[in-house]
Every structure is written in structure tokens, then in C-alpha cells.
Amino acid sequence: MLGCNCSIFGDEASREAIVIDPGDEIEEILAILARHSLKVKAIVITHAHIDHIGGAAKLEAATGAPVHMNANDQELYDHIDMQAAWLGMSKPPERTQIGVAMRDGDSLRLGAADFHVLHTPGHTQGSSCLWIPSESKLVAGDTLFLDSVGRTDLPGGNHRQLLGSIKDKLMPLPDETVVVPGHGPNTTIGREKEFNYFLRDL
């Protein structure tokens, strides 16, 4: 109901895949993977809000792939039942352990592509983005959106820190970089530099 964007990246040669932010609708994700004969090698969580991590345990159980997340969001994940209550949602029936604690500067490899982890705290303390230079793509979670930025009025949010993360980690990326946000349509770094009201002072 929160319209989270889940991204599936697949490599045609190895038939391996990385799934980012499986918040729900795991059957649909599995159907896409099956249609393209893809085996999941990693499940990546950009941050531990329920709409991004709610289906991770179910996808892990179905694929055996480890869950990657920044450890600074463990407390948020520990309180996922409370998140569900705030939203009037049912709590996820399963919970998982974080298999890999992602850190700034880490990278995952899929075929010939490297996925570089950028720790971008502000929306949450563990918020992270994935920069894929060979594809000129940035999976931004809820850090940056078309004409907007992530909200910071939830536990763990810090507006000044969020803007600092965007300035230091995202604005230096090439203008043509396609930004795949956690909600809503794609944008580019160049467009947000020019038109995003929240970034006018950066």
C-alpha cells in the first residue's frame, strides 16, 4: 500500500540476480526471477522501514540468498511490529537475521557490474544507496526522489544529515546518472541539481 519500488538486476551470462528492497509481493518477485531463469545471490535492503524490508525474510527463505543491510538500522528492524502498527498494517509473519552488514565503500559484483555501497544516513541512520557505474544508475532508497528528498520526521531521521549525505555522496555523481528512488518515478542527478527545491543550497 506504500508503493515501494523493488529493483531486480539480473546478469544474462551468469543468470545471477540482486534484489533490492523486497518490501512485499514476494510471489511477483519470484515469478519475475523464474521468467528470466535468475538465481538470487544477494538481497539488499537500503533501509529498514517496513515497506522496504517487510518481505525480505520470505524472499530469503525462498531463494537462500543472504540479506545485506547497514547495521545502523538493526534497531529499526527489531521494531518492525511497531512500524506495522503505526501504519495499520499486519506485521510480517517472518523475521530474518541480517546476513551481511553493509558498510560504506563495500561493493557487490553481478556479472561485469560493480554495485558500490554509499552509506547515506539521514532518512534513517543506516540508509544506503547503490551506485552502479557501468550502468550509470543509482538505487537511492528513500534518500533522493524526483523533486524531493527523504522524510526525516521518523525515528532515526535527521534533515541536516540527509542533506549532507546527498551533497557529499550523490551530487558528485555524473549528471546523467539515472536515479531509481524508493518510491515514484526515476530521475537523474543532473535534473535534481537543477530543479530540486530541497537541494537549492547545496
C-alpha positions in Angstrom: 0.0 0.0 0.0 3.0 2.3 0.3 4.1 1.8 -3.3 7.8 0.9 -2.7 9.9 0.3 -5.7 11.7 -3.1 -5.7 14.5 -3.4 -8.1 15.7 -6.7 -9.7 19.1 -6.7 -11.5 20.0 -9.8 -13.5 23.1 -10.8 -15.4 22.4 -12.5 -18.7 25.6 -14.6 -18.7 25.7 -16.0 -15.1 21.9 -15.9 -14.6 22.5 -14.4 -11.2 20.5 -11.6 -9.7 20.5 -9.0 -6.9 17.1 -8.0 -5.5 16.9 -4.6 -3.8 14.1 -3.7 -1.3 11.7 -6.6 -1.4 9.0 -5.0 0.8 6.1 -7.1 -0.3 4.6 -9.1 -3.2 7.3 -11.8 -3.0 5.3 -14.1 -5.3 5.5 -11.5 -8.0 9.3 -11.1 -7.5 9.7 -14.9 -7.6 7.7 -15.0 -10.8 9.9 -12.4 -12.5 13.0 -14.3 -11.4 11.6 -17.6 -12.7 10.6 -16.0 -16.0 14.2 -14.9 -16.6 15.8 -18.0 -15.1 17.6 -15.9 -12.4 19.1 -17.2 -9.2 19.3 -14.6 -6.4 22.8 -14.1 -5.0 22.0 -11.2 -2.7 19.0 -9.4 -1.2 19.9 -5.8 -0.4 17.9 -3.5 1.9 18.5 0.2 1.5 17.0 0.9 4.9 14.8 -0.9 7.5 11.4 0.7 7.0 8.7 -2.0 6.7 7.9 -1.1 3.1 11.5 -1.9 2.0 12.3 -4.9 4.2 8.9 -6.5 5.1 9.3 -9.3 2.6 13.0 -9.9 3.0 12.6 -13.0 5.2 10.2 -14.6 2.8 12.4 -14.0 -0.1 15.4 -15.3 1.8 13.6 -18.4 2.7 12.6 -19.0 -1.0 16.0 -18.3 -2.5 18.6 -18.9 0.2 20.3 -15.6 -0.6 21.8 -13.6 2.2 20.2 -10.3 3.3 22.6 -7.3 3.2 21.8 -4.1 5.3 23.7 -1.5 7.2 23.8 -2.4 10.9 22.8 1.0 12.0 19.2 0.1 11.0 19.1 -3.1 13.1 17.1 -1.3 15.8 14.5 -0.2 13.3 14.2 -3.7 12.0 13.9 -5.0 15.6 10.8 -2.8 15.9 9.1 -3.7 12.7 6.0 -4.7 14.6 5.7 -1.2 15.8 6.2 0.2 12.3 3.3 -2.0 11.2 1.1 -0.7 14.0 1.8 2.9 13.0 0.6 2.2 9.5 -2.3 0.0 10.4 -0.7 -2.9 8.6 -0.4 -6.5 9.7 3.2 -7.4 10.9 5.3 -9.5 8.7 4.9 -13.2 9.6 8.6 -13.9 9.3 11.7 -12.2 10.5 15.3 -12.8 9.4 18.8 -12.2 10.5 20.9 -9.7 8.6 23.5 -12.0 6.9 25.9 -9.2 5.7 26.4 -5.9 7.5 26.9 -3.4 4.6 29.4 -0.6 5.1 30.2 2.5 3.1 32.7 1.5 0.4 31.6 -2.1 0.2 30.8 -3.5 -3.2 28.8 -6.4 -4.7 29.6 -7.8 -8.1 27.0 -9.0 -10.6 28.5 -10.2 -13.9 30.7 -7.4 -15.0 28.9 -4.7 -12.9 30.0 -3.5 -9.5 27.4 -2.2 -7.1 29.1 0.3 -4.8 27.6 0.8 -1.4 27.2 4.5 -0.4 26.2 5.0 3.3 23.8 8.0 3.2 22.3 8.5 6.7 19.6 11.0 7.2 16.3 9.3 6.3 17.4 6.6 8.7 20.8 6.1 10.3 21.6 3.0 8.1 20.2 4.4 4.8 22.4 3.3 1.9 22.4 3.8 -1.8 23.9 1.5 -4.5 25.9 3.2 -7.3 26.4 1.1 -10.5 29.0 3.0 -12.6 28.8 0.6 -15.6 25.1 1.1 -15.9 25.1 4.8 -14.9 22.4 4.0 -12.3 21.9 4.9 -8.6 19.5 2.9 -6.5 18.7 5.6 -4.0 16.3 4.1 -1.5 14.4 6.9 0.3 17.4 9.3 0.2 16.6 11.2 -3.0 13.4 11.4 -5.1 12.2 13.2 -8.2 11.8 16.8 -6.9 12.1 15.7 -3.3 14.2 14.1 -0.6 13.6 11.5 2.1 11.4 12.5 5.1 13.3 12.9 8.4 10.4 13.1 10.9 10.5 9.4 11.7 12.8 7.7 14.3 16.4 7.9 13.2 15.8 10.8 10.8 18.0 13.9 10.7 17.4 16.5 8.0 20.8 18.2 8.1 22.5 14.8 8.0 20.3 13.8 5.0 21.3 16.9 3.0 24.9 16.3 3.9 24.7 12.8 2.6 23.2 14.0 -0.7 25.8 16.7 -1.0 28.8 14.5 -0.2 27.8 11.2 -1.8 25.2 11.8 -4.5 25.8 15.2 -6.0 29.4 14.3 -7.2 28.0 11.5 -9.4 27.7 12.2 -13.1 24.7 14.4 -14.1 23.5 11.6 -16.5 23.2 9.1 -13.6 19.7 7.6 -13.6 18.3 7.7 -10.0 16.0 4.8 -9.1 14.2 6.0 -5.9 12.4 4.0 -3.3 9.1 5.5 -4.4 7.8 7.2 -7.5 9.4 7.7 -11.0 13.1 7.7 -11.9 15.0 10.9 -12.3 18.7 11.9 -12.9 21.3 13.6 -10.7 21.5 16.5 -13.2 17.8 17.1 -13.1 17.7 17.1 -9.3 20.7 19.5 -9.2 18.8 21.9 -11.4 15.2 21.6 -10.2 15.0 20.0 -6.7 13.9 22.8 -4.3 15.4 20.9 -1.3 18.8 21.0 -2.9 18.9 24.6 -3.8 21.5 25.5 -1.2 23.8 22.6 -1.9 
